[in-house]
Structure formats: structure tokens, C-alpha cells
Amino acid sequence: MFSVNKYRNRVCVVLIAFSVCASCKSSGGSGGLLGPADETAEAARLVAEANKDLTKIKVLYKDNEKKREELKAAMAADDAPAVKKIADDVVYIINDGANFGEKAIEKLQQAQDMEINPDYKEYVRLKEEALKKHREAFENYRQAARSLRDNYDPKNDQLREKVKLEFKERSENYQRITEKARDYSNQANELAKEVIRKQAEN
């Protein structure tokens, strides 16, 4: 179960770890003849803003998972009005999540364009890849929900079965792509743990 407080705490630990690492590397100068100034601290602020958007997305994700179960039950009962209403709710939930996602991706890309600690750049890249995969997964599910909303007809057996099959396939794609997104996110978290471990040893 996703916990907003645990997520925020994890983000804070990661940002502190990379910021400390950056300050150690950049303490010898601030640019000029010594090279460009390290901007990891500023990038961390951008990432913190992106994480606010991500927290909102996580809340919407929980809402969507509830709707997914409701949608399955409505389809099993062949309750066309409920299927169309829930599918419409899902489309709007995912649209909201997509807006937050685009904002977060833009901020993560801005952070990567800065002169930042290499480990932190890789961490941000992995987080961006995870977010892009989540976006792809939700787009699959949005298309499935939109098809149900617009085409589900209990009086037309052939069309109903076609829509159900499409929904099943897109739902499976949603699950598969979501697992890839989690893999990227886990890689980022493992990288952060490694950086923290190295700092503890020094």
C-alpha cells in the first residue's frame, strides 16, 4: 500500500544524500577556471517540485485502482450504465494524472540539463524513465476505458465481446508496462541506497 509520508521521507533522504555528495565534490570552487559550478542543489529543488506532482499522481493511481475493481464488477454483472459511468470516471482520473505527469517530466528533464553530480543525474534519469512508462501504461488503460464508455452495448453481443476483449488486452498491457516502470523506479532507489552506503563508509 502506498504511503505518502513514507514516500516523502524517502525523497528527502535521497535529496540530502546527493546534495551532500555534490557539496563534497564542488567545495573546491564555483566555476571559472575550475570548470562549471555544480548545480546539484538547484536540481534537487526542481526534483522536489516534481515529486509534489508525483505525490498527486500516486493519489490518483489509488483512485484508479479502486475504479478498476468497480469496472470489473460492473462488466461481470453486464451493467451497461455502471460500466459507462465508471469508465468515464477513469478517463477523467487519468487525464488529471497525465497533466501532473507532464509537469513532473519537464522538471526532471530540466534537472538533467544542469551541471549535476553524475550519480544524481542517473537517479533523475531513471525516475524520468519510470514516469514515462507509467504514462504509457495509463494511456493504454485510458484508451480501454474510453472504448468501454463509448462502445459498450449489452444489446449487441458481437460489439460487447469485442470491446471486452480490447479492454482485457489493454489492461494486461497496463500491468506489464507498469511493472517496467516499477523496475526503473527500483533501480533509482537502489542507486540512492548505494550512494548513502558509500557516504556512511567515508
N, C-alpha and C positions, 0 to 999 in steps of 0.2 A: 504494500500500500504506500502510495506517495505521501510524504510528509513535507509540507512547505518549510517548516522550521529546520528539519534535518537538511533539506536541500540548500537553504540559505547558509547554514553553518558550514556545509561542505564547500560552498562557493567562497566564503570568507577565508577559510583555511588555505584554499588553493591560491587565491589572490595574494594573501600575505606571503605565502611561500615563494611565489615567483617574484614578488616585489622585493623581498629580502635578497633573493638571488641576484636580481638586477642591480640593486644598490651596491652589492659587493663588487660586481663587475664594472660598474660605472663610476666608482668612487675616485678613480684616478684622473678624471677630467670631465668636461661638459661639452666637448666638441672641439672645433677649430683644428689645430694640428694633430690632436689626439683622435680625430675621427668624429663622426656624428654623435650627438648626445643620445644616450639610451632613453627611450620613451616608454619603457615597460610600465612605469607607474601611471602614465596618462592612458595607455592602452588598457590597463586594468580598470580604470574608471569607466571606459567605454564598455568593457566586458560586463562590469557590474550593472550598467544600464541595460545591456542586452539581457542579462539574467532576470531583470524585472519583467521583461516581456516574456521570457521563458517560463517564469513562475505562473503568469497568467495563462499561458498555453497549457501548462500542466493541469490547471484547474479545469480548463475546457476539455482536456483529454479525459478527465474523470467523468465529466458530464456526458461526453460522447460514449464512454464505455457503458454507462447506465442505459443510454438510449439504444445502444446496440442490443442489449439484452431485451429491452422492451420491444424492439423491432422484430427480433427473432420470435418472440411470443405472439405478436400480432400476426406475423406471417403464418405461424403454425396454426393459429385459430382462423386463418383466412379472413381476418377482419380488415377489409379494404379501407374504411375511413381512418382506422387507427394507423395502418401502415402508411398511408399518405401523410397523416399529421405528424407522426414520429419522424418519417423520412425528411419532411420539410424542416423540422426542428434540427435534425442532424446537419442538413445543408447549411443552415444559418450558423450553427455552432462552429463548423469547420471553416466557414468564411471568416468568422471573427478570429479564429486561430491563425488563419493564413495571413491576416493583416498584422498580427503581432509577430508572426514568424518572419515576414519580410523586413520588418523594422530591426529585429534581432540579427538577422543575417547581414544586413547593411552595416550594423555597428561592429560585428565580428570581422567583416572584411576591412573596415577602416582600421581596426586594431592591428590586423596583419600587415597593413601597408606601412606601419610605423617602424622605427628602429627599435626593435624589442629583443629581449632575451630569446635565443633560439628555441629553448625548451618551451617557453611560453608561447611562441609563435606556433609551434607544433600542437600544443594544447588547444589553442584557439582554432587552428585549422581542423582538428578532429571534432571539436564542438560544432563548428560550422557544417562539416560533413554530416554529422549526426542530425543536425537540424534540417538539412536539405533532404535527407532520407525520410525524416518524419513528415516533411512537407509532401514528398512524393507519395508516401503511404496514405496520408489523409486525402490527397487529391483522388486517389483510387477509390477511397470509401465515399467521398463526396459524389463522385460520378455514379456510384452504385445507388446511393440514397436518392439522387436526383432522378435516376431512371425509375426507381420504385414509386417516387412521388408522382411522376408524370405519366407512367405507363401501367401501373398495377391495376388489373381489371379482373375481378373474380368471375365475371361472366364470360370472359374469353380465355378458355383453358390454355390454348396454344401460346398466346401472348403472356399470360401469367407465368407459365412454366419457363418461358424464355427469359423473362425479367428475373425470376427467382434464380435461374442458373447463372445469369450475369452477376447478380448480387453475390452468389456463393463464390464465384471465381474472383471477383474484385475483393471480397472480404478476405479470401485466402492470400491474395497479393498484399493486402493491407498488413496482415500478420507477418508475412515473410519480409517485407521491406522494413517494418517496424523492428524486427529482430536485427537487421543490418544496422539500423540507426542506433540501437542499444549497444551493438558491438563497437561502433565508433565512440560512443559516449564512455563505454567501459575502458577503451584504450586511453582516452583522455584522462580518466580518473586514475588509471594505473601509472600514467606518466607523472601526474601530480604527486602520487604517493612516493614514487621513486625520487623525485626532487626533494620532497620533505625528508625522506630517509637519508639522502646524501647530506643534507644540511645538518641533520642530527648527528651525523658521524664527524662532521668538521668542527 
